[in-house]
Amino acid sequence: MSGDNGVELPLRVGDIIELNSGGPRMLIVDIAAAGTIIAAWRDSSGMASEGSFLGRCVHRIDLI
């Protein structure tokens, strides 16, 4: 998601993200100290998981 000037906006709680290397779509549930992203997702069997990732290792998914 870009702002009016085309600059990428910072990630925020509620954004949908994906690892740069691929994987499931995840929901940002918190942003911890030093920009660590806490994200939640469900696997193919519906089991909920949560993990932490460096902000540089993920990118926002535009759903529109």
PQR file with spaces between the fields and no chain letter, atoms N, CA, C, O and H, PARSE charges and radii, in Angstrom:
ATOM       1  N    MET     1       0.850   -1.161    0.000 -0.4000 1.5000
ATOM       2  CA   MET     1       0.000    0.000    0.000 -0.0000 2.0000
ATOM       3  C    MET     1       0.897    1.225    0.000  0.5500 1.7000
ATOM       4  O    MET     1       1.822    1.335    0.805 -0.5500 1.4000
ATOM       5  N    SER     2       0.615    2.134   -0.903 -0.4000 1.5000
ATOM       6  CA   SER     2       1.397    3.350   -1.020 -0.0000 2.0000
ATOM       7  C    SER     2       0.562    4.546   -0.638  0.5500 1.7000
ATOM       8  O    SER     2      -0.656    4.550   -0.817 -0.5500 1.4000
ATOM       9  H    SER     2      -0.136    2.045   -1.557  0.4000 1.0000
ATOM      10  N    GLY     3       1.217    5.563   -0.111 -0.4000 1.5000
ATOM      11  CA   GLY     3       0.548    6.816    0.198 -0.0000 2.0000
ATOM      12  C    GLY     3       0.329    7.607   -1.078  0.5500 1.7000
ATOM      13  O    GLY     3       0.632    7.132   -2.173 -0.5500 1.4000
ATOM      14  H    GLY     3       2.206    5.561    0.034  0.4000 1.0000
ATOM      15  N    ASP     4      -0.195    8.807   -0.936 -0.4000 1.5000
ATOM      16  CA   ASP     4      -0.475    9.659   -2.093 -0.0000 2.0000
ATOM      17  C    ASP     4       0.767    9.996   -2.895  0.5500 1.7000
ATOM      18  O    ASP     4       0.688   10.223   -4.103 -0.5500 1.4000
ATOM      19  H    ASP     4      -0.442    9.192   -0.047  0.4000 1.0000
ATOM      20  N    ASN     5       1.907   10.029   -2.236 -0.4000 1.5000
ATOM      21  CA   ASN     5       3.151   10.383   -2.927 -0.0000 2.0000
ATOM      22  C    ASN     5       3.901    9.157   -3.455  0.5500 1.7000
ATOM      23  O    ASN     5       5.039    9.284   -3.908 -0.5500 1.4000
ATOM      24  H    ASN     5       1.971    9.845   -1.256  0.4000 1.0000
ATOM      25  N    GLY     6       3.284    7.978   -3.402 -0.4000 1.5000
ATOM      26  CA   GLY     6       3.894    6.762   -3.935 -0.0000 2.0000
ATOM      27  C    GLY     6       4.864    6.081   -2.993  0.5500 1.7000
ATOM      28  O    GLY     6       5.420    5.039   -3.341 -0.5500 1.4000
ATOM      29  H    GLY     6       2.360    7.875   -3.034  0.4000 1.0000
ATOM      30  N    VAL     7       5.088    6.636   -1.810 -0.4000 1.5000
ATOM      31  CA   VAL     7       6.000    6.050   -0.828 -0.0000 2.0000
ATOM      32  C    VAL     7       5.267    4.935   -0.083  0.5500 1.7000
ATOM      33  O    VAL     7       4.114    5.103    0.312 -0.5500 1.4000
ATOM      34  H    VAL     7       4.637    7.482   -1.527  0.4000 1.0000
ATOM      35  N    GLU     8       5.929    3.813    0.105 -0.4000 1.5000
ATOM      36  CA   GLU     8       5.351    2.674    0.820 -0.0000 2.0000
ATOM      37  C    GLU     8       5.096    3.051    2.275  0.5500 1.7000
ATOM      38  O    GLU     8       6.001    3.513    2.971 -0.5500 1.4000
ATOM      39  H    GLU     8       6.866    3.677   -0.216  0.4000 1.0000
ATOM      40  N    LEU     9       3.865    2.853    2.731 -0.4000 1.5000
ATOM      41  CA   LEU     9       3.512    3.141    4.120 -0.0000 2.0000
ATOM      42  C    LEU     9       4.064    2.054    5.025  0.5500 1.7000
ATOM      43  O    LEU     9       4.205    0.910    4.593 -0.5500 1.4000
ATOM      44  H    LEU     9       3.130    2.478    2.166  0.4000 1.0000
ATOM      45  N    PRO    10       4.383    2.390    6.289 -0.5600 1.5000
ATOM      46  CA   PRO    10       4.887    1.374    7.214  0.2800 2.0000
ATOM      47  C    PRO    10       3.829    0.310    7.499  0.5500 1.7000
ATOM      48  O    PRO    10       2.629    0.573    7.427 -0.5500 1.4000
ATOM      49  N    LEU    11       4.291   -0.886    7.822 -0.4000 1.5000
ATOM      50  CA   LEU    11       3.371   -1.956    8.211 -0.0000 2.0000
ATOM      51  C    LEU    11       2.701   -1.577    9.519  0.5500 1.7000
ATOM      52  O    LEU    11       3.291   -0.895   10.356 -0.5500 1.4000
ATOM      53  H    LEU    11       5.266   -1.100    7.881  0.4000 1.0000
ATOM      54  N    ARG    12       1.448   -2.030    9.689 -0.4000 1.5000
ATOM      55  CA   ARG    12       0.719   -1.734   10.920 -0.0000 2.0000
ATOM      56  C    ARG    12      -0.175   -2.910   11.290  0.5500 1.7000
ATOM      57  O    ARG    12      -0.462   -3.771   10.458 -0.5500 1.4000
ATOM      58  H    ARG    12       0.968   -2.584    9.009  0.4000 1.0000
ATOM      59  N    VAL    13      -0.611   -2.936   12.543 -0.4000 1.5000
ATOM      60  CA   VAL    13      -1.503   -3.981   13.022 -0.0000 2.0000
ATOM      61  C    VAL    13      -2.739   -4.020   12.123  0.5500 1.7000
ATOM      62  O    VAL    13      -3.321   -2.984   11.801 -0.5500 1.4000
ATOM      63  H    VAL    13      -0.377   -2.237   13.218  0.4000 1.0000
ATOM      64  N    GLY    14      -3.131   -5.237   11.724 -0.4000 1.5000
ATOM      65  CA   GLY    14      -4.280   -5.427   10.842 -0.0000 2.0000
ATOM      66  C    GLY    14      -3.913   -5.644    9.394  0.5500 1.7000
ATOM      67  O    GLY    14      -4.748   -6.101    8.613 -0.5500 1.4000
ATOM      68  H    GLY    14      -2.658   -6.078   11.986  0.4000 1.0000
ATOM      69  N    ASP    15      -2.674   -5.326    9.006 -0.4000 1.5000
ATOM      70  CA   ASP    15      -2.237   -5.559    7.628 -0.0000 2.0000
ATOM      71  C    ASP    15      -2.116   -7.057    7.358  0.5500 1.7000
ATOM      72  O    ASP    15      -1.804   -7.838    8.257 -0.5500 1.4000
ATOM      73  H    ASP    15      -1.996   -4.955    9.639  0.4000 1.0000
ATOM      74  N    ILE    16      -2.365   -7.442    6.124 -0.4000 1.5000
ATOM      75  CA   ILE    16      -2.149   -8.811    5.666 -0.0000 2.0000
ATOM      76  C    ILE    16      -0.772   -8.850    5.015  0.5500 1.7000
ATOM      77  O    ILE    16      -0.461   -8.037    4.145 -0.5500 1.4000
ATOM      78  H    ILE    16      -2.618   -6.808    5.393  0.4000 1.0000
ATOM      79  N    ILE    17       0.048   -9.806    5.447 -0.4000 1.5000
ATOM      80  CA   ILE    17       1.426   -9.902    4.963 -0.0000 2.0000
ATOM      81  C    ILE    17       1.736  -11.325    4.508  0.5500 1.7000
ATOM      82  O    ILE    17       0.962  -12.258    4.721 -0.5500 1.4000
ATOM      83  H    ILE    17      -0.205  -10.466    6.154  0.4000 1.0000
ATOM      84  N    GLU    18       2.893  -11.450    3.876 -0.4000 1.5000
ATOM      85  CA   GLU    18       3.412  -12.752    3.469 -0.0000 2.0000
ATOM      86  C    GLU    18       4.924  -12.686    3.599  0.5500 1.7000
ATOM      87  O    GLU    18       5.518  -11.625    3.407 -0.5500 1.4000
ATOM      88  H    GLU    18       3.522  -10.692    3.703  0.4000 1.0000
ATOM      89  N    LEU    19       5.547  -13.799    3.921 -0.4000 1.5000
ATOM      90  CA   LEU    19       7.009  -13.849    3.941 -0.0000 2.0000
ATOM      91  C    LEU    19       7.533  -13.583    2.539  0.5500 1.7000
ATOM      92  O    LEU    19       6.907  -13.994    1.562 -0.5500 1.4000
ATOM      93  H    LEU    19       5.065  -14.661    4.077  0.4000 1.0000
ATOM      94  N    ASN    20       8.656  -12.911    2.421 -0.4000 1.5000
ATOM      95  CA   ASN    20       9.256  -12.656    1.111 -0.0000 2.0000
ATOM      96  C    ASN    20       9.571  -13.962    0.387  0.5500 1.7000
ATOM      97  O    ASN    20       9.586  -14.000   -0.843 -0.5500 1.4000
ATOM      98  H    ASN    20       9.165  -12.577    3.215  0.4000 1.0000
ATOM      99  N    SER    21       9.820  -15.023    1.133 -0.4000 1.5000
ATOM     100  CA   SER    21      10.131  -16.322    0.542 -0.0000 2.0000
ATOM     101  C    SER    21       8.879  -17.142    0.229  0.5500 1.7000
ATOM     102  O    SER    21       8.977  -18.263   -0.268 -0.5500 1.4000
ATOM     103  H    SER    21       9.808  -14.992    2.133  0.4000 1.0000
ATOM     104  N    GLY    22       7.695  -16.578    0.522 -0.4000 1.5000
ATOM     105  CA   GLY    22       6.431  -17.277    0.262 -0.0000 2.0000
ATOM     106  C    GLY    22       5.818  -17.811    1.540  0.5500 1.7000
ATOM     107  O    GLY    22       6.342  -17.595    2.632 -0.5500 1.4000
ATOM     108  H    GLY    22       7.615  -15.667    0.926  0.4000 1.0000
ATOM     109  N    GLY    23       4.710  -18.507    1.397 -0.4000 1.5000
ATOM     110  CA   GLY    23       4.025  -19.062    2.563 -0.0000 2.0000
ATOM     111  C    GLY    23       2.613  -18.540    2.665  0.5500 1.7000
ATOM     112  O    GLY    23       2.116  -17.895    1.742 -0.5500 1.4000
ATOM     113  H    GLY    23       4.284  -18.683    0.510  0.4000 1.0000
ATOM     114  N    PRO    24       1.956  -18.815    3.793 -0.5600 1.5000
ATOM     115  CA   PRO    24       0.558  -18.398    3.941  0.2800 2.0000
ATOM     116  C    PRO    24       0.431  -16.894    4.157  0.5500 1.7000
ATOM     117  O    PRO    24       1.367  -16.231    4.605 -0.5500 1.4000
ATOM     118  N    ARG    25      -0.735  -16.377    3.832 -0.4000 1.5000
ATOM     119  CA   ARG    25      -1.038  -14.997    4.189 -0.0000 2.0000
ATOM     120  C    ARG    25      -1.224  -14.941    5.688  0.5500 1.7000
ATOM     121  O    ARG    25      -1.802  -15.848    6.287 -0.5500 1.4000
ATOM     122  H    ARG    25      -1.495  -16.915    3.468  0.4000 1.0000
ATOM     123  N    MET    26      -0.724  -13.859    6.299 -0.4000 1.5000
ATOM     124  CA   MET    26      -0.761  -13.717    7.749 -0.0000 2.0000
ATOM     125  C    MET    26      -1.308  -12.349    8.118  0.5500 1.7000
ATOM     126  O    MET    26      -1.222  -11.403    7.335 -0.5500 1.4000
ATOM     127  H    MET    26      -0.254  -13.122    5.812  0.4000 1.0000
ATOM     128  N    LEU    27      -1.868  -12.252    9.312 -0.4000 1.5000
ATOM     129  CA   LEU    27      -2.402  -11.010    9.842 -0.0000 2.0000
ATOM     130  C    LEU    27      -1.454  -10.467   10.906  0.5500 1.7000
ATOM     131  O    LEU    27      -1.096  -11.190   11.836 -0.5500 1.4000
ATOM     132  H    LEU    27      -1.938  -13.021    9.948  0.4000 1.0000
ATOM     133  N    ILE    28      -1.047   -9.215   10.784 -0.4000 1.5000
ATOM     134  CA   ILE    28      -0.210   -8.607   11.827 -0.0000 2.0000
ATOM     135  C    ILE    28      -1.081   -8.362   13.046  0.5500 1.7000
ATOM     136  O    ILE    28      -2.092   -7.665   12.969 -0.5500 1.4000
ATOM     137  H    ILE    28      -1.338   -8.629   10.029  0.4000 1.0000
ATOM     138  N    VAL    29      -0.680   -8.945   14.181 -0.4000 1.5000
ATOM     139  CA   VAL    29      -1.422   -8.765   15.427 -0.0000 2.0000
ATOM     140  C    VAL    29      -0.689   -7.852   16.407  0.5500 1.7000
ATOM     141  O    VAL    29      -1.295   -7.358   17.359 -0.5500 1.4000
ATOM     142  H    VAL    29       0.141   -9.512   14.244  0.4000 1.0000
ATOM     143  N    ASP    30       0.607   -7.622   16.187 -0.4000 1.5000
ATOM     144  CA   ASP    30       1.366   -6.718   17.045 -0.0000 2.0000
ATOM     145  C    ASP    30       2.674   -6.373   16.340  0.5500 1.7000
ATOM     146  O    ASP    30       3.158   -7.118   15.488 -0.5500 1.4000
ATOM     147  H    ASP    30       1.099   -8.023   15.414  0.4000 1.0000
ATOM     148  N    ILE    31       3.222   -5.248   16.712 -0.4000 1.5000
ATOM     149  CA   ILE    31       4.562   -4.880   16.264 -0.0000 2.0000
ATOM     150  C    ILE    31       5.355   -4.611   17.533  0.5500 1.7000
ATOM     151  O    ILE    31       5.109   -3.642   18.250 -0.5500 1.4000
ATOM     152  H    ILE    31       2.829   -4.643   17.404  0.4000 1.0000
ATOM     153  N    ALA    32       6.309   -5.490   17.789 -0.4000 1.5000
ATOM     154  CA   ALA    32       7.086   -5.455   19.035 -0.0000 2.0000
ATOM     155  C    ALA    32       8.280   -4.514   18.893  0.5500 1.7000
ATOM     156  O    ALA    32       8.468   -3.861   17.867 -0.5500 1.4000
ATOM     157  H    ALA    32       6.509   -6.277   17.206  0.4000 1.0000
ATOM     158  N    ALA    33       9.067   -4.471   19.942 -0.4000 1.5000
ATOM     159  CA   ALA    33      10.269   -3.643   19.965 -0.0000 2.0000
ATOM     160  C    ALA    33      11.167   -3.949   18.770  0.5500 1.7000
ATOM     161  O    ALA    33      11.224   -5.080   18.289 -0.5500 1.4000
ATOM     162  H    ALA    33       8.914   -5.002   20.775  0.4000 1.0000
ATOM     163  N    ALA    34      11.850   -2.937   18.314 -0.4000 1.5000
ATOM     164  CA   ALA    34      12.808   -3.046   17.202 -0.0000 2.0000
ATOM     165  C    ALA    34      12.141   -3.477   15.900  0.5500 1.7000
ATOM     166  O    ALA    34      12.817   -3.978   15.001 -0.5500 1.4000
ATOM     167  H    ALA    34      11.804   -2.018   18.705  0.4000 1.0000
ATOM     168  N    GLY    35      10.804   -3.287   15.782 -0.4000 1.5000
ATOM     169  CA   GLY    35      10.119   -3.555   14.528 -0.0000 2.0000
ATOM     170  C    GLY    35       9.825   -5.013   14.243  0.5500 1.7000
ATOM     171  O    GLY    35       9.475   -5.356   13.114 -0.5500 1.4000
ATOM     172  H    GLY    35      10.255   -2.880   16.512  0.4000 1.0000
ATOM     173  N    THR    36       9.958   -5.877   15.231 -0.4000 1.5000
ATOM     174  CA   THR    36       9.619   -7.284   15.023 -0.0000 2.0000
ATOM     175  C    THR    36       8.108   -7.408   14.838  0.5500 1.7000
ATOM     176  O    THR    36       7.329   -6.882   15.633 -0.5500 1.4000
ATOM     177  H    THR    36      10.243   -5.598   16.148  0.4000 1.0000
ATOM     178  N    ILE    37       7.710   -8.104   13.788 -0.4000 1.5000
ATOM     179  CA   ILE    37       6.301   -8.284   13.447 -0.0000 2.0000
ATOM     180  C    ILE    37       5.790   -9.571   14.089  0.5500 1.7000
ATOM     181  O    ILE    37       6.394  -10.630   13.918 -0.5500 1.4000
ATOM     182  H    ILE    37       8.343   -8.531   13.143  0.4000 1.0000
ATOM     183  N    ILE    38       4.686   -9.486   14.824 -0.4000 1.5000
ATOM     184  CA   ILE    38       4.014  -10.663   15.373 -0.0000 2.0000
ATOM     185  C    ILE    38       2.804  -10.903   14.476  0.5500 1.7000
ATOM     186  O    ILE    38       1.950  -10.028   14.330 -0.5500 1.4000
ATOM     187  H    ILE    38       4.195   -8.626   14.963  0.4000 1.0000
ATOM     188  N    ALA    39       2.734  -12.080   13.881 -0.4000 1.5000
ATOM     189  CA   ALA    39       1.675  -12.379   12.917 -0.0000 2.0000
ATOM     190  C    ALA    39       0.989  -13.703   13.249  0.5500 1.7000
ATOM     191  O    ALA    39       1.585  -14.605   13.838 -0.5500 1.4000
ATOM     192  H    ALA    39       3.428  -12.791   14.000  0.4000 1.0000
ATOM     193  N    ALA    40      -0.285  -13.793   12.853 -0.4000 1.5000
ATOM     194  CA   ALA    40      -1.074  -15.008   13.065 -0.0000 2.0000
ATOM     195  C    ALA    40      -1.590  -15.495   11.719  0.5500 1.7000
ATOM     196  O    ALA    40      -1.837  -14.701   10.811 -0.5500 1.4000
ATOM     197  H    ALA    40      -0.769  -13.060   12.375  0.4000 1.0000
ATOM     198  N    TRP    41      -1.750  -16.821   11.600 -0.4000 1.5000
ATOM     199  CA   TRP    41      -2.268  -17.426   10.377 -0.0000 2.0000
ATOM     200  C    TRP    41      -2.875  -18.774   10.712  0.5500 1.7000
ATOM     201  O    TRP    41      -2.701  -19.289   11.816 -0.5500 1.4000
ATOM     202  H    TRP    41      -1.549  -17.465   12.338  0.4000 1.0000
ATOM     203  N    ARG    42      -3.585  -19.338    9.753 -0.4000 1.5000
ATOM     204  CA   ARG    42      -4.138  -20.692    9.889 -0.0000 2.0000
ATOM     205  C    ARG    42      -3.507  -21.571    8.820  0.5500 1.7000
ATOM     206  O    ARG    42      -3.346  -21.150    7.675 -0.5500 1.4000
ATOM     207  H    ARG    42      -3.726  -18.920    8.856  0.4000 1.0000
ATOM     208  N    ASP    43      -3.149  -22.796    9.199 -0.4000 1.5000
ATOM     209  CA   ASP    43      -2.576  -23.721    8.229 -0.0000 2.0000
ATOM     210  C    ASP    43      -3.702  -24.383    7.433  0.5500 1.7000
ATOM     211  O    ASP    43      -4.876  -24.078    7.641 -0.5500 1.4000
ATOM     212  H    ASP    43      -3.280  -23.139   10.129  0.4000 1.0000
ATOM     213  N    SER    44      -3.348  -25.273    6.540 -0.4000 1.5000
ATOM     214  CA   SER    44      -4.339  -25.901    5.648 -0.0000 2.0000
ATOM     215  C    SER    44      -5.370  -26.736    6.395  0.5500 1.7000
ATOM     216  O    SER    44      -6.445  -27.009    5.860 -0.5500 1.4000
ATOM     217  H    SER    44      -2.394  -25.521    6.371  0.4000 1.0000
ATOM     218  N    SER    45      -5.060  -27.147    7.626 -0.4000 1.5000
ATOM     219  CA   SER    45      -6.030  -27.914    8.419 -0.0000 2.0000
ATOM     220  C    SER    45      -6.860  -27.012    9.330  0.5500 1.7000
ATOM     221  O    SER    45      -7.728  -27.499   10.055 -0.5500 1.4000
ATOM     222  H    SER    45      -4.187  -26.926    8.061  0.4000 1.0000
ATOM     223  N    GLY    46      -6.603  -25.694    9.300 -0.4000 1.5000
ATOM     224  CA   GLY    46      -7.351  -24.753   10.113 -0.0000 2.0000
ATOM     225  C    GLY    46      -6.736  -24.464   11.468  0.5500 1.7000
ATOM     226  O    GLY    46      -7.303  -23.701   12.250 -0.5500 1.4000
ATOM     227  H    GLY    46      -5.898  -25.299    8.711  0.4000 1.0000
ATOM     228  N    MET    47      -5.588  -25.058   11.763 -0.4000 1.5000
ATOM     229  CA   MET    47      -4.907  -24.847   13.039 -0.0000 2.0000
ATOM     230  C    MET    47      -4.285  -23.452   13.070  0.5500 1.7000
ATOM     231  O    MET    47      -3.537  -23.086   12.163 -0.5500 1.4000
ATOM     232  H    MET    47      -5.127  -25.678   11.128  0.4000 1.0000
ATOM     233  N    ALA    48      -4.593  -22.667   14.114 -0.4000 1.5000
ATOM     234  CA   ALA    48      -4.058  -21.319   14.260 -0.0000 2.0000
ATOM     235  C    ALA    48      -2.612  -21.371   14.743  0.5500 1.7000
ATOM     236  O    ALA    48      -2.251  -22.190   15.589 -0.5500 1.4000
ATOM     237  H    ALA    48      -5.201  -22.965   14.850  0.4000 1.0000
ATOM     238  N    SER    49      -1.800  -20.490   14.193 -0.4000 1.5000
ATOM     239  CA   SER    49      -0.401  -20.374   14.589 -0.0000 2.0000
ATOM     240  C    SER    49      -0.047  -18.908   14.709  0.5500 1.7000
ATOM     241  O    SER    49      -0.734  -18.041   14.170 -0.5500 1.4000
ATOM     242  H    SER    49      -2.093  -19.825   13.506  0.4000 1.0000
ATOM     243  N    GLU    50       1.034  -18.642   15.425 -0.4000 1.5000
ATOM     244  CA   GLU    50       1.521  -17.283   15.582 -0.0000 2.0000
ATOM     245  C    GLU    50       3.036  -17.329   15.581  0.5500 1.7000
ATOM     246  O    GLU    50       3.635  -18.279   16.084 -0.5500 1.4000
ATOM     247  H    GLU    50       1.592  -19.346   15.863  0.4000 1.0000
ATOM     248  N    GLY    51       3.655  -16.305   15.016 -0.4000 1.5000
ATOM     249  CA   GLY    51       5.105  -16.264   14.979 -0.0000 2.0000
ATOM     250  C    GLY    51       5.603  -14.844   14.871  0.5500 1.7000
ATOM     251  O    GLY    51       4.827  -13.921   14.621 -0.5500 1.4000
ATOM     252  H    GLY    51       3.168  -15.533   14.607  0.4000 1.0000
ATOM     253  N    SER    52       6.904  -14.664   15.061 -0.4000 1.5000
ATOM     254  CA   SER    52       7.510  -13.341   14.946 -0.0000 2.0000
ATOM     255  C    SER    52       8.510  -13.340   13.796  0.5500 1.7000
ATOM     256  O    SER    52       9.206  -14.326   13.551 -0.5500 1.4000
ATOM     257  H    SER    52       7.534  -15.413   15.264  0.4000 1.0000
ATOM     258  N    PHE    53       8.563  -12.222   13.107 -0.4000 1.5000
ATOM     259  CA   PHE    53       9.387  -12.093   11.905 -0.0000 2.0000
ATOM     260  C    PHE    53      10.000  -10.702   11.866  0.5500 1.7000
ATOM     261  O    PHE    53       9.388   -9.736   12.322 -0.5500 1.4000
ATOM     262  H    PHE    53       7.998  -11.421   13.306  0.4000 1.0000
ATOM     263  N    LEU    54      11.186  -10.601   11.333 -0.4000 1.5000
ATOM     264  CA   LEU    54      11.781   -9.289   11.106 -0.0000 2.0000
ATOM     265  C    LEU    54      10.976   -8.575   10.026  0.5500 1.7000
ATOM     266  O    LEU    54      10.551   -9.197    9.052 -0.5500 1.4000
ATOM     267  H    LEU    54      11.683  -11.386   10.963  0.4000 1.0000
ATOM     268  N    GLY    55      10.770   -7.287   10.194 -0.4000 1.5000
ATOM     269  CA   GLY    55       9.987   -6.521    9.231 -0.0000 2.0000
ATOM     270  C    GLY    55      10.527   -6.614    7.816  0.5500 1.7000
ATOM     271  O    GLY    55       9.752   -6.587    6.860 -0.5500 1.4000
ATOM     272  H    GLY    55      11.115   -6.782   10.985  0.4000 1.0000
ATOM     273  N    ARG    56      11.837   -6.723    7.661 -0.4000 1.5000
ATOM     274  CA   ARG    56      12.423   -6.786    6.309 -0.0000 2.0000
ATOM     275  C    ARG    56      12.177   -8.131    5.621  0.5500 1.7000
ATOM     276  O    ARG    56      12.448   -8.275    4.429 -0.5500 1.4000
ATOM     277  H    ARG    56      12.467   -6.745    8.438  0.4000 1.0000
ATOM     278  N    CYS    57      11.665   -9.116    6.363 -0.4000 1.5000
ATOM     279  CA   CYS    57      11.434  -10.453    5.817 -0.0000 2.0000
ATOM     280  C    CYS    57      10.010  -10.661    5.306  0.5500 1.7000
ATOM     281  O    CYS    57       9.682  -11.738    4.809 -0.5500 1.4000
ATOM     282  H    CYS    57      11.444   -9.000    7.331  0.4000 1.0000
ATOM     283  N    VAL    58       9.154   -9.628    5.425 -0.4000 1.5000
ATOM     284  CA   VAL    58       7.761   -9.754    5.011 -0.0000 2.0000
ATOM     285  C    VAL    58       7.374   -8.591    4.099  0.5500 1.7000
ATOM     286  O    VAL    58       8.050   -7.563    4.055 -0.5500 1.4000
ATOM     287  H    VAL    58       9.420   -8.753    5.829  0.4000 1.0000
ATOM     288  N    HIS    59       6.281   -8.776    3.379 -0.4000 1.5000
ATOM     289  CA   HIS    59       5.728   -7.688    2.574 -0.0000 2.0000
ATOM     290  C    HIS    59       4.211   -7.696    2.681  0.5500 1.7000
ATOM     291  O    HIS    59       3.599   -8.740    2.906 -0.5500 1.4000
ATOM     292  H    HIS    59       5.732   -9.611    3.415  0.4000 1.0000
ATOM     293  N    ARG    60       3.621   -6.541    2.519 -0.4000 1.5000
ATOM     294  CA   ARG    60       2.172   -6.366    2.601 -0.0000 2.0000
ATOM     295  C    ARG    60       1.532   -6.960    1.346  0.5500 1.7000
ATOM     296  O    ARG    60       2.068   -6.856    0.243 -0.5500 1.4000
ATOM     297  H    ARG    60       4.119   -5.693    2.336  0.4000 1.0000
ATOM     298  N    ILE    61       0.366   -7.585    1.548 -0.4000 1.5000
ATOM     299  CA   ILE    61      -0.437   -8.119    0.445 -0.0000 2.0000
ATOM     300  C    ILE    61      -1.605   -7.156    0.242  0.5500 1.7000
ATOM     301  O    ILE    61      -2.357   -6.884    1.178 -0.5500 1.4000
ATOM     302  H    ILE    61      -0.070   -7.669    2.445  0.4000 1.0000
ATOM     303  N    ASP    62      -1.753   -6.651   -0.955 -0.4000 1.5000
ATOM     304  CA   ASP    62      -2.895   -5.807   -1.288 -0.0000 2.0000
ATOM     305  C    ASP    62      -4.027   -6.707   -1.730  0.5500 1.7000
ATOM     306  O    ASP    62      -3.890   -7.452   -2.699 -0.5500 1.4000
ATOM     307  H    ASP    62      -1.142   -6.872   -1.715  0.4000 1.0000
ATOM     308  N    LEU    63      -5.154   -6.643   -1.021 -0.4000 1.5000
ATOM     309  CA   LEU    63      -6.284   -7.500   -1.325 -0.0000 2.0000
ATOM     310  C    LEU    63      -7.245   -6.877   -2.326  0.5500 1.7000
ATOM     311  O    LEU    63      -8.175   -7.542   -2.782 -0.5500 1.4000
ATOM     312  H    LEU    63      -5.265   -6.037   -0.233  0.4000 1.0000
ATOM     313  N    ILE    64      -7.040   -5.632   -2.670 -0.4000 1.5000
ATOM     314  CA   ILE    64      -7.951   -4.945   -3.606 -0.0000 2.0000
ATOM     315  C    ILE    64      -7.387   -4.998   -5.002  0.5500 1.7000
ATOM     316  O    ILE    64      -7.999   -4.479   -5.936 -0.5500 1.4000
ATOM     317  H    ILE    64      -6.284   -5.091   -2.300  0.4000 1.0000
